[in-house]
Amino acid sequence: MQAAGEEAREEDRRLFPARPLIGVSIAVIRDGRVLLAARANEPMRGVWTLPGGLVEAGESLAAGALRELREEVGVQAEVVGPSLTPTEIILRDEADRIRHHYVIHPHAALWRAVEPAPGPEALAVRWARLDEVAGLSTTPGLIDTLREAFSRLGQVAEGSAEGSV
């Protein structure tokens, strides 16, 4: 866990970045549902998304996704295949300066152990079918990422398994 001073420096580094920051997320699927977390921090506080965060130096994308999953919601999962199609998030301030710029590399995964619980970076967690996600306030590109994750895992988005995974 980071000390308050370290957290402030980390947030400063994320604001008005000189270059895009590399992030990861993870679509954990269990019984035809995906694990979502409501963001506890800005940007987009309260919006539903996948667990994830920034990649650390020397860390592979998949390892970073699994680490963020454990830190945010305590879940253990198994990544299936390489990362999915990246999502770019660019947020500007009132003067049109780039306030945040993230390139997120999402991963598809199968739930393996531990029931999710909100950690310091999640206000709430829930399992949702793809059709339920459409009615939620979500991060940009989430629905497309989820469709790709369900397809990767060979599962029908409405909840039934199709073929072997």
MDTraj code that builds the backbone (N, CA, C; nanometers):
import mdtraj as md
import numpy as np

residues = "MET GLN ALA ALA GLY GLU GLU ALA ARG GLU GLU ASP ARG ARG LEU PHE PRO ALA ARG PRO LEU ILE GLY VAL SER ILE ALA VAL ILE ARG ASP GLY ARG VAL LEU LEU ALA ALA ARG ALA ASN GLU PRO MET ARG GLY VAL TRP THR LEU PRO GLY GLY LEU VAL GLU ALA GLY GLU SER LEU ALA ALA GLY ALA LEU ARG GLU LEU ARG GLU GLU VAL GLY VAL GLN ALA GLU VAL VAL GLY PRO SER LEU THR PRO THR GLU ILE ILE LEU ARG ASP GLU ALA ASP ARG ILE ARG HIS HIS TYR VAL ILE HIS PRO HIS ALA ALA LEU TRP ARG ALA VAL GLU PRO ALA PRO GLY PRO GLU ALA LEU ALA VAL ARG TRP ALA ARG LEU ASP GLU VAL ALA GLY LEU SER THR THR PRO GLY LEU ILE ASP THR LEU ARG GLU ALA PHE SER ARG LEU GLY GLN VAL ALA GLU GLY SER ALA GLU GLY SER VAL".split()
xyz = np.array([
    [0.0842, -0.1181, 0.0000],
    [0.0000, 0.0000, 0.0000],
    [0.0889, 0.1246, 0.0000],
    [0.0527, 0.2236, -0.0756],
    [0.1333, 0.3448, -0.0885],
    [0.1039, 0.4427, 0.0247],
    [0.2073, 0.5165, 0.0657],
    [0.1892, 0.6237, 0.1631],
    [0.1200, 0.7406, 0.0948],
    [0.0630, 0.8310, 0.1730],
    [-0.0131, 0.9446, 0.1172],
    [0.0714, 1.0288, 0.0215],
    [0.1967, 1.0547, 0.0555],
    [0.2842, 1.1333, -0.0314],
    [0.3101, 1.0651, -0.1645],
    [0.3279, 0.9320, -0.1609],
    [0.3491, 0.8560, -0.2841],
    [0.2246, 0.8596, -0.3713],
    [0.1072, 0.8482, -0.3097],
    [-0.0182, 0.8526, -0.3853],
    [-0.0352, 0.9882, -0.4536],
    [-0.0005, 1.0966, -0.3856],
    [-0.0120, 1.2304, -0.4443],
    [0.0815, 1.2453, -0.5630],
    [0.2056, 1.1953, -0.5507],
    [0.3005, 1.2022, -0.6622],
    [0.2514, 1.1179, -0.7798],
    [0.1930, 1.0018, -0.7520],
    [0.1398, 0.9158, -0.8579],
    [0.0275, 0.9869, -0.9322],
    [-0.0626, 1.0537, -0.8591],
    [-0.1724, 1.1265, -0.9229],
    [-0.1187, 1.2435, -1.0053],
    [-0.0179, 1.3142, -0.9534],
    [0.0431, 1.4233, -1.0287],
    [0.1013, 1.3733, -1.1608],
    [0.1631, 1.2567, -1.1595],
    [0.2236, 1.1992, -1.2791],
    [0.1171, 1.1656, -1.3832],
    [-0.0036, 1.1342, -1.3387],
    [-0.1111, 1.0966, -1.4307],
    [-0.1809, 1.2186, -1.4918],
    [-0.1730, 1.3332, -1.4256],
    [-0.2364, 1.4544, -1.4776],
    [-0.1469, 1.5229, -1.5793],
    [-0.2060, 1.5642, -1.6897],
    [-0.1345, 1.6353, -1.7955],
    [-0.0054, 1.5627, -1.8341],
    [-0.0169, 1.4362, -1.8738],
    [0.1033, 1.3563, -1.9026],
    [0.1750, 1.4027, -2.0285],
    [0.3057, 1.3814, -2.0306],
    [0.3871, 1.4141, -2.1482],
    [0.3667, 1.3108, -2.2582],
    [0.3237, 1.1929, -2.2209],
    [0.2977, 1.0843, -2.3162],
    [0.1885, 0.9950, -2.2587],
    [0.1274, 0.9111, -2.3426],
    [0.0227, 0.8215, -2.2920],
    [0.0774, 0.7268, -2.1857],
    [-0.0077, 0.6917, -2.0917],
    [0.0272, 0.5949, -1.9877],
    [-0.0300, 0.4592, -2.0282],
    [0.0463, 0.3534, -2.0021],
    [0.0041, 0.2184, -2.0398],
    [-0.0701, 0.1547, -1.9236],
    [-0.1934, 0.1130, -1.9525],
    [-0.2744, 0.0478, -1.8519],
    [-0.3216, -0.0884, -1.8984],
    [-0.3764, -0.1631, -1.8045],
    [-0.4339, -0.2940, -1.8314],
    [-0.5683, -0.3033, -1.7619],
    [-0.6539, -0.3897, -1.8141],
    [-0.7783, -0.4232, -1.7457],
    [-0.8030, -0.5709, -1.7689],
    [-0.9003, -0.6249, -1.6956],
    [-0.9234, -0.7687, -1.7052],
    [-1.0720, -0.7998, -1.6952],
    [-1.1223, -0.8677, -1.8003],
    [-1.2626, -0.9093, -1.8066],
    [-1.2705, -1.0518, -1.7530],
    [-1.3028, -1.0648, -1.6255],
    [-1.3131, -1.1960, -1.5620],
    [-1.4550, -1.2470, -1.5823],
    [-1.4649, -1.3629, -1.6446],
    [-1.5965, -1.4187, -1.6761],
    [-1.6187, -1.5463, -1.5954],
    [-1.7408, -1.5551, -1.5430],
    [-1.7811, -1.6700, -1.4601],
    [-1.9293, -1.6948, -1.4851],
    [-1.9630, -1.8142, -1.5275],
    [-2.1035, -1.8516, -1.5494],
    [-2.1775, -1.7514, -1.6381],
    [-2.1124, -1.7057, -1.7453],
    [-2.1777, -1.6159, -1.8399],
    [-2.1920, -1.4723, -1.7936],
    [-2.1258, -1.4379, -1.6856],
    [-2.1289, -1.3007, -1.6332],
    [-1.9868, -1.2488, -1.6221],
    [-1.9732, -1.1172, -1.6311],
    [-1.8424, -1.0528, -1.6212],
    [-1.8363, -0.9725, -1.4913],
    [-1.7185, -0.9684, -1.4317],
    [-1.6970, -0.8933, -1.3084],
    [-1.6722, -0.7462, -1.3407],
    [-1.7523, -0.6591, -1.2798],
    [-1.7373, -0.5144, -1.2971],
    [-1.7081, -0.4498, -1.1626],
    [-1.6380, -0.3376, -1.1678],
    [-1.6094, -0.2587, -1.0482],
    [-1.6490, -0.1140, -1.0746],
    [-1.7092, -0.0501, -0.9768],
    [-1.7399, 0.0930, -0.9868],
    [-1.6163, 0.1690, -0.9391],
    [-1.5662, 0.2590, -1.0228],
    [-1.4432, 0.3321, -0.9923],
    [-1.4586, 0.4188, -0.8668],
    [-1.3588, 0.4108, -0.7774],
    [-1.3597, 0.4932, -0.6569],
    [-1.2838, 0.6244, -0.6784],
    [-1.2010, 0.6302, -0.7827],
    [-1.1157, 0.7467, -0.8059],
    [-1.1509, 0.8162, -0.9371],
    [-1.1118, 0.9433, -0.9451],
    [-1.1214, 1.0172, -1.0711],
    [-1.0055, 0.9736, -1.1602],
    [-1.0166, 0.9781, -1.2883],
    [-1.1351, 1.0271, -1.3591],
    [-1.2463, 0.9222, -1.3608],
    [-1.3669, 0.9656, -1.3812],
    [-1.4839, 0.8794, -1.3962],
    [-1.5235, 0.8049, -1.2691],
    [-1.5150, 0.8701, -1.1556],
    [-1.5562, 0.8102, -1.0284],
    [-1.7010, 0.7627, -1.0378],
    [-1.7271, 0.6412, -0.9889],
    [-1.8617, 0.5853, -0.9861],
    [-1.9033, 0.5132, -1.1121],
    [-1.8248, 0.5227, -1.2177],
    [-1.8567, 0.4585, -1.3449],
    [-1.8141, 0.3112, -1.3383],
    [-1.8951, 0.2244, -1.3970],
    [-1.8634, 0.0813, -1.3981],
    [-1.7588, 0.0511, -1.5048],
    [-1.6644, -0.0343, -1.4698],
    [-1.5556, -0.0698, -1.5594],
    [-1.4981, -0.2047, -1.5188],
    [-1.3925, -0.2443, -1.5863],
    [-1.3194, -0.3648, -1.5495],
    [-1.2117, -0.3294, -1.4485],
    [-1.1785, -0.4217, -1.3577],
    [-1.0634, -0.3970, -1.2712],
    [-0.9389, -0.3758, -1.3573],
    [-0.8527, -0.2855, -1.3147],
    [-0.7310, -0.2598, -1.3904],
    [-0.6565, -0.1397, -1.3378],
    [-0.5463, -0.1088, -1.4040],
    [-0.4647, 0.0047, -1.3632],
    [-0.3399, 0.0129, -1.4492],
    [-0.2419, 0.0855, -1.4021],
    [-0.1181, 0.1061, -1.4782],
    [-0.0235, -0.0125, -1.4643],
    [0.0484, -0.0375, -1.5729],
    [0.1507, -0.1414, -1.5739],
    [0.2744, -0.0870, -1.5044],
    [0.3372, -0.1708, -1.4237],
    [0.4613, -0.1317, -1.3569],
    [0.5805, -0.1684, -1.4436],
    [0.6904, -0.0957, -1.4278],
    [0.8122, -0.1229, -1.5046],
    [0.8556, -0.2677, -1.4845],
    [0.8865, -0.3364, -1.5945],
    [0.9321, -0.4746, -1.5885],
    [0.8211, -0.5772, -1.5793],
    [0.6965, -0.5335, -1.5771],
    [0.5821, -0.6228, -1.5599],
    [0.5178, -0.6494, -1.6966],
    [0.4835, -0.7739, -1.7248],
    [0.4130, -0.8031, -1.8495],
    [0.2693, -0.7508, -1.8383],
    [0.2039, -0.7328, -1.9524],
    [0.0658, -0.6843, -1.9518],
    [-0.0253, -0.7794, -1.8747],
    [-0.0133, -0.9093, -1.9009],
    [-0.0992, -1.0071, -1.8328],
    [-0.0720, -1.0090, -1.6819],
    [0.0536, -1.0035, -1.6433],
    [0.0872, -1.0029, -1.5001],
    [0.0320, -0.8772, -1.4330],
    [0.0402, -0.7639, -1.5019],
    [-0.0149, -0.6402, -1.4470],
    [-0.1653, -0.6489, -1.4291],
    [-0.2340, -0.7089, -1.5258],
    [-0.3797, -0.7237, -1.5166],
    [-0.4170, -0.8111, -1.3971],
    [-0.3458, -0.9214, -1.3777],
    [-0.3750, -1.0099, -1.2642],
    [-0.3424, -0.9431, -1.1309],
    [-0.2333, -0.8666, -1.1260],
    [-0.1986, -0.7944, -1.0033],
    [-0.3070, -0.6931, -0.9685],
    [-0.3491, -0.6141, -1.0684],
    [-0.4535, -0.5146, -1.0441],
    [-0.5837, -0.5810, -0.9981],
    [-0.6167, -0.6947, -1.0560],
    [-0.7365, -0.7679, -1.0158],
    [-0.7299, -0.8069, -0.8683],
    [-0.6169, -0.8622, -0.8261],
    [-0.5997, -0.9000, -0.6843],
    [-0.6069, -0.7768, -0.5941],
    [-0.5379, -0.6684, -0.6325],
    [-0.5346, -0.5482, -0.5493],
    [-0.6711, -0.4816, -0.5373],
    [-0.7460, -0.4755, -0.6478],
    [-0.8731, -0.4017, -0.6478],
    [-0.9893, -0.4785, -0.5886],
    [-0.9983, -0.6082, -0.6195],
    [-1.1175, -0.6832, -0.5766],
    [-1.0863, -0.8188, -0.5142],
    [-0.9579, -0.8575, -0.5061],
    [-0.9178, -0.9795, -0.4373],
    [-0.9375, -1.1094, -0.5123],
    [-0.9777, -1.1040, -0.6376],
    [-1.0113, -1.2238, -0.7153],
    [-0.8873, -1.2873, -0.7776],
    [-0.8923, -1.4196, -0.7934],
    [-0.7899, -1.4928, -0.8678],
    [-0.8520, -1.5410, -0.9978],
    [-0.7783, -1.5251, -1.1082],
    [-0.8293, -1.5630, -1.2391],
    [-0.7152, -1.6139, -1.3257],
    [-0.7525, -1.6705, -1.4406],
    [-0.6561, -1.7204, -1.5382],
    [-0.6770, -1.6453, -1.6699],
    [-0.5739, -1.5742, -1.7135],
    [-0.5809, -1.5012, -1.8401],
    [-0.5836, -1.6017, -1.9550],
    [-0.6700, -1.5734, -2.0542],
    [-0.6828, -1.6606, -2.1713],
    [-0.6366, -1.5832, -2.2949],
    [-0.5229, -1.6234, -2.3499],
    [-0.4723, -1.5624, -2.4723],
    [-0.4072, -1.4270, -2.4501],
    [-0.3638, -1.3649, -2.5613],
    [-0.3011, -1.2319, -2.5526],
    [-0.4051, -1.1245, -2.5224],
    [-0.3580, -1.0024, -2.5040],
    [-0.4511, -0.8939, -2.4736],
    [-0.5497, -0.8735, -2.5879],
    [-0.6649, -0.8172, -2.5536],
    [-0.7704, -0.7869, -2.6501],
    [-0.7375, -0.6539, -2.7177],
    [-0.8268, -0.6042, -2.8017],
    [-0.8053, -0.4773, -2.8711],
    [-0.7909, -0.3632, -2.7701],
    [-0.6830, -0.2867, -2.7770],
    [-0.6630, -0.1763, -2.6816],
    [-0.7709, -0.0687, -2.6937],
    [-0.7940, -0.0010, -2.5829],
    [-0.8859, 0.1123, -2.5767],
    [-0.8049, 0.2352, -2.5374],
    [-0.8289, 0.3458, -2.6068],
    [-0.7585, 0.4695, -2.5763],
    [-0.8558, 0.5648, -2.5077],
    [-0.8148, 0.6188, -2.3947],
    [-0.8971, 0.7152, -2.3220],
    [-0.8191, 0.8459, -2.3131],
    [-0.8753, 0.9499, -2.3751],
    [-0.8137, 1.0831, -2.3732],
    [-0.9177, 1.1799, -2.3185],
    [-0.8866, 1.2427, -2.2060],
    [-0.9755, 1.3412, -2.1454],
    [-0.9050, 1.4761, -2.1439],
    [-0.9782, 1.5797, -2.1846],
    [-0.9213, 1.7145, -2.1928],
    [-0.9841, 1.8053, -2.0875],
    [-0.9106, 1.9108, -2.0509],
    [-0.9647, 2.0093, -1.9566],
    [-1.0376, 2.1198, -2.0327],
    [-1.0821, 2.2227, -1.9608],
    [-1.1590, 2.3329, -2.0200],
    [-1.0801, 2.4095, -2.1267],
    [-0.9470, 2.4110, -2.1152],
    [-0.8614, 2.4807, -2.2118],
    [-0.8156, 2.3880, -2.3247],
    [-0.8754, 2.2687, -2.3330],
    [-0.8461, 2.1697, -2.4355],
    [-0.7073, 2.1073, -2.4204],
    [-0.6480, 2.1173, -2.3006],
    [-0.5217, 2.0485, -2.2738],
    [-0.5527, 1.9034, -2.2380],
    [-0.4610, 1.8129, -2.2698],
    [-0.4802, 1.6716, -2.2367],
    [-0.4589, 1.6529, -2.0869],
    [-0.5670, 1.6238, -2.0173],
    [-0.5629, 1.6023, -1.8721],
    [-0.5233, 1.4585, -1.8385],
    [-0.5782, 1.3628, -1.9142],
    [-0.5466, 1.2203, -1.8968],
    [-0.5343, 1.1576, -2.0348],
    [-0.4392, 1.0662, -2.0509],
    [-0.4268, 0.9891, -2.1745],
    [-0.3760, 0.8506, -2.1371],
    [-0.4659, 0.7529, -2.1525],
    [-0.4347, 0.6140, -2.1201],
    [-0.4548, 0.5276, -2.2434],
    [-0.3664, 0.4308, -2.2633],
    [-0.3873, 0.3246, -2.3607],
    [-0.4022, 0.1978, -2.2769],
    [-0.5251, 0.1433, -2.2774],
    [-0.5593, 0.0299, -2.1920],
    [-0.5565, -0.0987, -2.2744],
    [-0.4840, -0.1975, -2.2250],
    [-0.4760, -0.3290, -2.2878],
    [-0.5603, -0.4266, -2.2063],
    [-0.6836, -0.4530, -2.2513],
    [-0.7709, -0.5440, -2.1746],
    [-0.7361, -0.6906, -2.2004],
    [-0.7705, -0.7748, -2.1049],
    [-0.7471, -0.9186, -2.1140],
    [-0.8764, -0.9923, -2.0830],
    [-0.8940, -1.1087, -2.1448],
    [-1.0043, -1.1986, -2.1109],
    [-0.9507, -1.2998, -2.0100],
    [-1.0336, -1.3353, -1.9129],
    [-0.9896, -1.4295, -1.8104],
    [-1.1071, -1.5096, -1.7568],
    [-1.0747, -1.6238, -1.7010],
    [-1.1731, -1.7081, -1.6341],
    [-1.1531, -1.6971, -1.4834],
    [-1.2628, -1.6811, -1.4102],
    [-1.2583, -1.6759, -1.2646],
    [-1.2090, -1.8098, -1.2125],
    [-1.1223, -1.8067, -1.1127],
    [-1.0697, -1.9296, -1.0532],
    [-1.0972, -1.9405, -0.9036],
    [-1.0891, -1.8300, -0.8288],
    [-1.1076, -1.8392, -0.6845],
    [-1.1306, -1.7011, -0.6242],
    [-1.1869, -1.6986, -0.5083],
    [-1.2112, -1.5836, -0.4215],
    [-1.3273, -1.4977, -0.4741],
    [-1.4247, -1.4783, -0.3877],
    [-1.5376, -1.3913, -0.4230],
    [-1.4908, -1.2463, -0.4219],
    [-1.5360, -1.1650, -0.5180],
    [-1.4897, -1.0256, -0.5239],
    [-1.5432, -0.9411, -0.4095],
    [-1.4607, -0.8481, -0.3670],
    [-1.4999, -0.7504, -0.2655],
    [-1.4331, -0.6188, -0.3021],
    [-1.5028, -0.5063, -0.2842],
    [-1.4420, -0.3776, -0.3198],
    [-1.3190, -0.3477, -0.2345],
    [-1.2122, -0.3053, -0.3008],
    [-1.0925, -0.2602, -0.2315],
    [-1.0894, -0.1087, -0.2342],
    [-0.9746, -0.0477, -0.2061],
    [-0.9670, 0.0983, -0.2006],
    [-0.9942, 0.1689, -0.3332],
    [-0.9816, 0.0987, -0.4455],
    [-1.0023, 0.1623, -0.5763],
    [-1.1387, 0.1299, -0.6371],
    [-1.2228, 0.0569, -0.5631],
    [-1.3553, 0.0191, -0.6138],
    [-1.4625, 0.0544, -0.5114],
    [-1.5650, 0.1271, -0.5563],
    [-1.6772, 0.1603, -0.4683],
    [-1.7680, 0.0401, -0.4472],
    [-1.7816, -0.0424, -0.5513],
    [-1.8685, -0.1600, -0.5477],
    [-1.8224, -0.2560, -0.6557],
    [-1.8655, -0.3806, -0.6441],
    [-1.8388, -0.4813, -0.7470],
    [-1.9682, -0.5551, -0.7765],
    [-1.9773, -0.6107, -0.8967],
    [-2.0942, -0.6905, -0.9331],
    [-2.0604, -0.7800, -1.0512],
    [-2.1342, -0.8889, -1.0631],
    [-2.1295, -0.9750, -1.1809],
    [-2.2464, -0.9329, -1.2678],
    [-2.2240, -0.9210, -1.3991],
    [-2.3307, -0.8751, -1.4887],
    [-2.3258, -0.9483, -1.6220],
    [-2.4428, -0.9745, -1.6778],
    [-2.4531, -1.0244, -1.8145],
    [-2.4293, -0.9069, -1.9088],
    [-2.3897, -0.9363, -2.0305],
    [-2.3612, -0.8306, -2.1269],
    [-2.4831, -0.7414, -2.1485],
    [-2.6026, -0.7990, -2.1544],
    [-2.7220, -0.7170, -2.1760],
    [-2.7497, -0.6247, -2.0577],
    [-2.7055, -0.6606, -1.9383],
    [-2.7214, -0.5740, -1.8209],
    [-2.6236, -0.4562, -1.8260],
    [-2.5049, -0.4796, -1.8803],
    [-2.4019, -0.3756, -1.8866],
    [-2.4489, -0.2588, -1.9733],
    [-2.5269, -0.2893, -2.0766],
    [-2.5742, -0.1848, -2.1680],
    [-2.6533, -0.0764, -2.0952],
    [-2.7151, -0.1080, -1.9822],
    [-2.7935, -0.0106, -1.9067],
    [-2.7152, 0.0631, -1.7992],
    [-2.5858, 0.0383, -1.7889],
    [-2.5026, 0.1007, -1.6852],
    [-2.4193, 0.2148, -1.7432],
    [-2.3775, 0.3054, -1.6567],
    [-2.2807, 0.4082, -1.6933],
    [-2.1432, 0.3419, -1.6892],
    [-2.0766, 0.3329, -1.8052],
    [-1.9505, 0.2593, -1.8142],
    [-1.8404, 0.3446, -1.8783],
    [-1.7195, 0.2968, -1.8665],
    [-1.6058, 0.3615, -1.9307],
    [-1.6160, 0.3448, -2.0830],
    [-1.5547, 0.4350, -2.1585],
    [-1.5614, 0.4276, -2.3061],
    [-1.5100, 0.2944, -2.3594],
    [-1.5841, 0.2375, -2.4543],
    [-1.5411, 0.1153, -2.5214],
    [-1.5648, -0.0135, -2.4453],
    [-1.6255, -0.0059, -2.3269],
    [-1.6392, -0.1265, -2.2442],
    [-1.7219, -0.2348, -2.3129],
    [-1.8337, -0.2000, -2.3730],
    [-1.9202, -0.3008, -2.4352],
    [-1.8438, -0.3775, -2.5443],
    [-1.7700, -0.3075, -2.6295],
    [-1.6936, -0.3750, -2.7348],
    [-1.5875, -0.4669, -2.6758],
    [-1.5211, -0.4224, -2.5706],
    [-1.4212, -0.5060, -2.5035],
    [-1.4861, -0.6315, -2.4477],
    [-1.6030, -0.6165, -2.3866],
    [-1.6709, -0.7324, -2.3286],
    [-1.7153, -0.8313, -2.4359],
    [-1.7665, -0.7805, -2.5469],
    [-1.8044, -0.8701, -2.6571],
    [-1.6836, -0.9520, -2.7040],
    [-1.5700, -0.8846, -2.7165],
    [-1.4480, -0.9531, -2.7597],
    [-1.4036, -1.0561, -2.6557],
    [-1.4147, -1.0230, -2.5273],
    [-1.3754, -1.1160, -2.4212],
    [-1.4649, -1.2401, -2.4210],
    [-1.5968, -1.2202, -2.4299],
    [-1.6877, -1.3348, -2.4337],
    [-1.6585, -1.4213, -2.5557],
    [-1.6312, -1.3588, -2.6694],
    [-1.5990, -1.4322, -2.7912],
    [-1.4701, -1.5123, -2.7727],
    [-1.3698, -1.4513, -2.7136],
    [-1.2418, -1.5185, -2.6891],
    [-1.2628, -1.6428, -2.6044],
    [-1.3498, -1.6326, -2.5064],
    [-1.3708, -1.7447, -2.4157],
    [-1.4746, -1.8436, -2.4672],
    [-1.5323, -1.8139, -2.5856],
    [-1.6268, -1.9072, -2.6448],
    [-1.7583, -1.9165, -2.5712],
    [-1.7962, -1.8080, -2.5051],
    [-1.9207, -1.8082, -2.4298],
    [-2.0193, -1.7133, -2.4939],
    [-2.1453, -1.7517, -2.4899],
    [-2.2517, -1.6650, -2.5390],
    [-2.2726, -1.5578, -2.4331],
    [-2.2773, -1.4326, -2.4752],
    [-2.2855, -1.3197, -2.3830],
    [-2.4073, -1.3257, -2.2918],
    [-2.5160, -1.3887, -2.3355],
    [-2.6360, -1.3923, -2.2529],
    [-2.6210, -1.4857, -2.1340],
    [-2.5139, -1.5668, -2.1324],
    [-2.4919, -1.6425, -2.0113],
    [-2.4674, -1.7904, -2.0274],
    [-2.5029, -1.8543, -2.1374],
    [-2.4817, -1.9973, -2.1465],
    [-2.3470, -2.0251, -2.2113],
    [-2.2849, -2.1336, -2.1693],
    [-2.1558, -2.1722, -2.2268],
    [-2.1802, -2.2384, -2.3617],
    [-2.0875, -2.2191, -2.4512],
    [-2.0994, -2.2743, -2.5854],
    [-1.9645, -2.3374, -2.6205],
    [-1.9605, -2.4680, -2.6304],
    [-1.8344, -2.5345, -2.6606],
    [-1.7445, -2.5403, -2.5381],
    [-1.6201, -2.5819, -2.5573],
    [-1.5301, -2.5877, -2.4435],
    [-1.4456, -2.4628, -2.4363],
    [-1.4050, -2.4308, -2.3168],
    [-1.3255, -2.3105, -2.2948],
    [-1.1855, -2.3534, -2.2530],
])
top = md.Topology()
chain = top.add_chain()
for i, resn in enumerate(residues, 1):
    res = top.add_residue(resn, chain, resSeq=i)
    for name in ("N", "CA", "C"):
        top.add_atom(name, md.element.get_by_symbol(name[0]), res)
traj = md.Trajectory(xyz[None], top)
